[in-house]
Amino acid sequence: MRVQHHIVIVEDDPVTRAKLAGYFLAEGYKVSEAGDGEQMRAIMSRQPADLLMIDINLPGEDGLRLTREQRERSDVGIILVTGRTDMVDRVVGLEIGADDYVTKPVEHRELLARVKGLLRRVSKNRQPHAGLAVRHFHGWTLEVVRRTLQAGDGTFVELTGAEFKLLAVLTANPGQVLSRERLLHEISRREWDASDRTVDVLVRRVRRKLKDNPRTPRIILTSHGEGYFFAPDAVQQSVAIPGFTSDTLDRTTLRA
């Protein structure tokens, strides 16, 4: 029997909201509608959501603020819906915890595909892990499930959600050139186009936090015309602390 996932659509325009709700109801999802953050919280207090579809331009608390709030509390899937095309808004949305974003006008079939992909990932992430993957490189320690980055002197460096995802996929594939398209897909499940500089912005920020000189990088290297790759033979992996689950540890806050 198919699990009926619960989607909450947070949109202040009643016509747009009703169209989206009707479409996903017809596709077999349980759908709740909210016009603002207060209504969204009331719905979620009665029944947890599997996925939130949040418009950025909301009255009162905007969608970015609601995204940050929910990401600090849970691993619910979040898709931002925006009329903005500025790349900065895309980066900010991903950094504060959104899993994906779509730009208005929304094409329903494309949105459905993104929803299905995100719900599969959320379900997979909620399955128990056998242990805690730990990656060591150049004096740094990345604990994948805890989502922490620790320097050699023991201090922790804060990573945003998007920065963590970028570093996690790079360290999982040392020495392998990963295209911007592949990296953006891993971070947000979006398709990349030549004008999208999201990956370059995130690489620049992660290098800065790793104290990796962009002129002569030693950790995250550039393959001109192809993408980025993590320094080969730099990563050592180990597994420790059995008993943790992603549902427990994904609540660890990664603040922008």
C-alpha positions as CSV (number, residue, x, y, z in Angstrom):
1,M,0.0,0.0,0.0
2,R,1.4,3.4,-1.0
3,V,2.3,5.8,1.8
4,Q,0.3,9.0,1.6
5,H,2.8,11.8,2.1
6,H,1.6,15.0,3.7
7,I,2.4,18.2,1.8
8,V,1.8,21.7,3.3
9,I,1.5,24.5,0.7
10,V,2.3,27.9,2.2
11,E,1.2,30.5,-0.3
12,D,-0.7,33.8,0.4
13,D,-2.4,34.0,-3.0
14,P,-5.5,31.8,-2.7
15,V,-5.8,31.1,-6.5
16,T,-2.2,29.9,-6.8
17,R,-2.6,27.9,-3.6
18,A,-5.8,26.2,-4.7
19,K,-4.4,25.2,-8.0
20,L,-1.3,23.6,-6.4
21,A,-3.4,21.9,-3.8
22,G,-5.8,20.5,-6.4
23,Y,-3.0,19.2,-8.5
24,F,-1.3,17.3,-5.7
25,L,-4.5,16.0,-4.3
26,A,-5.3,14.5,-7.7
27,E,-1.8,12.9,-7.7
28,G,-2.7,11.1,-4.4
29,Y,-1.0,13.2,-1.8
30,K,-2.5,14.5,1.4
31,V,-2.4,18.3,1.1
32,S,-2.9,21.1,3.6
33,E,-3.1,24.8,2.7
34,A,-1.7,27.7,4.7
35,G,-1.7,31.4,3.9
36,D,1.1,32.4,6.3
37,G,3.6,31.0,8.9
38,E,1.0,31.0,11.7
39,Q,-1.4,28.8,9.7
40,M,1.5,26.5,8.7
41,R,2.5,26.0,12.4
42,A,-1.1,25.3,13.4
43,I,-1.3,22.6,10.7
44,M,2.0,21.0,11.6
45,S,1.0,20.9,15.3
46,R,-1.9,18.6,14.3
47,Q,0.0,16.5,11.8
48,P,3.7,16.5,10.9
49,A,4.5,17.3,7.3
50,D,6.7,15.3,5.0
51,L,7.3,18.3,2.6
52,L,6.7,22.1,2.8
53,M,6.2,24.1,-0.3
54,I,6.8,27.7,0.8
55,D,6.5,30.9,-1.2
56,I,9.3,33.4,-0.4
57,N,7.1,36.5,-0.6
58,L,4.7,36.0,2.3
59,P,3.0,38.6,4.5
60,G,4.7,39.0,7.9
61,E,7.3,36.3,8.2
62,D,8.7,35.6,4.7
63,G,9.5,32.2,3.3
64,L,13.2,32.4,4.1
65,R,12.6,33.0,7.8
66,L,10.1,30.1,7.9
67,T,12.6,27.8,6.1
68,R,15.3,28.6,8.7
69,E,13.0,28.0,11.5
70,Q,11.8,24.6,10.3
71,R,15.2,23.4,9.4
72,E,16.4,24.0,12.9
73,R,13.6,21.8,14.2
74,S,13.4,18.9,11.7
75,D,14.5,17.3,8.5
76,V,11.2,18.0,6.7
77,G,11.6,18.4,2.9
78,I,11.4,22.1,1.9
79,I,10.9,23.5,-1.6
80,L,11.0,27.3,-1.9
81,V,8.7,28.9,-4.6
82,T,9.8,32.3,-5.7
83,G,9.2,34.9,-8.3
84,R,12.8,36.1,-7.9
85,T,15.5,35.1,-10.4
86,D,18.4,36.6,-8.5
87,M,21.2,34.0,-7.9
88,V,21.8,35.5,-4.4
89,D,18.3,34.5,-3.4
90,R,18.9,30.9,-4.6
91,V,22.1,30.6,-2.6
92,V,20.6,32.1,0.5
93,G,17.6,29.7,0.3
94,L,19.9,26.7,0.0
95,E,22.2,27.9,2.7
96,I,19.5,28.3,5.3
97,G,18.2,24.8,4.6
98,A,15.9,24.6,1.6
99,D,16.3,21.4,-0.4
100,D,15.2,22.9,-3.7
101,Y,13.6,26.0,-5.3
102,V,11.3,26.6,-8.2
103,T,10.7,29.9,-10.0
104,K,7.2,31.2,-10.8
105,P,5.3,30.6,-13.0
106,V,5.5,27.0,-11.8
107,E,5.2,24.2,-14.3
108,H,3.2,21.5,-12.3
109,R,4.7,18.4,-13.9
110,E,8.2,19.7,-13.2
111,L,7.3,20.5,-9.7
112,L,5.8,17.0,-9.2
113,A,9.0,15.4,-10.4
114,R,11.0,17.5,-7.8
115,V,8.5,16.6,-5.1
116,K,8.8,12.9,-5.8
117,G,12.6,13.0,-5.8
118,L,12.8,15.0,-2.6
119,L,10.3,12.7,-0.8
120,R,12.4,9.7,-1.8
121,R,15.5,11.4,-0.3
122,V,13.7,12.4,2.9
123,S,12.4,8.8,3.4
124,K,15.9,7.4,2.8
125,N,17.5,9.8,5.2
126,R,15.1,8.8,7.9
127,Q,16.3,5.2,7.8
128,P,18.8,4.2,10.6
129,H,22.5,4.4,9.8
130,A,24.8,1.6,11.0
131,G,27.4,4.2,12.3
132,L,28.9,7.6,12.0
133,A,31.1,8.3,8.9
134,V,34.1,10.4,9.9
135,R,36.4,11.9,7.2
136,H,39.8,13.3,8.0
137,F,41.7,15.6,5.7
138,H,44.5,18.2,6.0
139,G,44.0,18.4,9.8
140,W,40.2,18.7,9.5
141,T,37.5,16.3,10.6
142,L,34.1,16.1,8.9
143,E,31.5,14.0,10.7
144,V,28.9,13.3,8.1
145,V,25.9,12.3,10.1
146,R,26.5,14.9,12.8
147,R,27.2,17.4,10.1
148,T,30.1,19.0,12.0
149,L,33.5,20.3,10.8
150,Q,36.3,20.4,13.3
151,A,39.7,22.0,12.9
152,G,42.9,20.4,14.1
153,D,42.9,22.6,17.3
154,G,39.5,21.2,18.3
155,T,37.4,24.2,17.3
156,F,34.2,23.7,15.3
157,V,33.6,25.7,12.1
158,E,29.9,26.4,11.3
159,L,28.7,25.3,7.9
160,T,25.5,26.2,6.3
161,G,23.3,23.4,4.9
162,A,24.5,23.9,1.3
163,E,28.2,24.2,2.3
164,F,27.9,20.9,4.2
165,K,26.3,19.1,1.3
166,L,29.0,20.4,-1.1
167,L,31.9,19.3,1.2
168,A,30.2,16.0,1.9
169,V,29.9,15.1,-1.8
170,L,33.5,16.3,-2.6
171,T,35.1,14.3,0.3
172,A,33.1,11.2,-0.7
173,N,34.7,11.3,-4.2
174,P,38.4,12.4,-3.7
175,G,40.3,12.8,-6.9
176,Q,37.2,12.6,-9.0
177,V,36.3,15.7,-11.0
178,L,32.6,16.6,-10.3
179,S,30.9,18.9,-12.8
180,R,29.0,22.0,-11.6
181,E,25.9,20.2,-12.9
182,R,26.5,17.2,-10.7
183,L,27.3,19.3,-7.6
184,L,24.3,21.5,-8.0
185,H,22.1,18.4,-8.4
186,E,23.6,16.9,-5.2
187,I,23.0,20.1,-3.3
188,S,19.5,21.1,-4.5
189,R,18.4,18.5,-7.0
190,R,18.2,21.3,-9.6
191,E,19.5,21.2,-13.2
192,W,22.5,23.5,-13.8
193,D,22.8,26.0,-16.6
194,A,25.8,28.0,-17.7
195,S,24.6,31.3,-16.0
196,D,24.1,29.7,-12.6
197,R,27.1,30.5,-10.3
198,T,25.6,28.9,-7.2
199,V,28.3,26.2,-7.0
200,D,31.2,28.7,-7.6
201,V,29.9,30.9,-4.7
202,L,29.7,27.9,-2.4
203,V,33.1,26.6,-3.3
204,R,34.6,30.0,-2.6
205,R,32.9,30.1,0.8
206,V,34.0,26.6,1.8
207,R,37.6,27.3,0.8
208,R,37.6,30.4,3.0
209,K,36.4,28.3,6.0
210,L,39.0,25.7,5.3
211,K,41.7,28.4,4.9
212,D,42.3,27.0,1.5
213,N,44.0,29.7,-0.6
214,P,41.9,30.1,-3.8
215,R,45.0,31.2,-5.8
216,T,46.9,28.0,-4.8
217,P,44.3,25.6,-3.3
218,R,45.4,22.4,-1.7
219,I,42.1,20.9,-0.7
220,I,39.3,21.8,-3.2
221,L,40.9,22.0,-6.6
222,T,39.6,23.4,-9.9
223,S,39.5,21.5,-13.1
224,H,39.1,24.3,-15.6
225,G,36.2,23.9,-17.9
226,E,35.0,20.8,-16.1
227,G,34.3,21.4,-12.4
228,Y,35.9,20.8,-9.0
229,F,37.5,17.9,-7.2
230,F,38.8,17.1,-3.8
231,A,42.6,16.6,-3.4
232,P,43.3,12.9,-4.2
233,D,44.5,10.7,-1.3
234,A,43.6,13.4,1.2
235,V,40.6,11.8,2.8
236,Q,40.7,9.0,5.4
237,Q,37.3,7.6,6.5
238,S,36.3,5.7,9.5
239,V,33.0,4.6,11.2
240,A,32.3,5.1,14.8
241,I,29.5,5.7,17.4
242,P,27.0,3.1,16.4
243,G,23.4,3.6,17.3
244,F,22.8,7.0,16.0
245,T,20.2,7.6,13.3
246,S,19.8,10.2,10.7
247,D,16.4,11.2,12.2
248,T,18.1,12.0,15.5
249,L,21.3,13.7,14.1
250,D,19.8,15.6,11.2
251,R,18.3,17.9,13.8
252,T,21.8,19.2,14.5
253,T,21.6,22.9,13.5
254,L,23.8,24.2,10.7
255,R,23.3,28.0,10.9
256,A,24.0,30.3,8.0
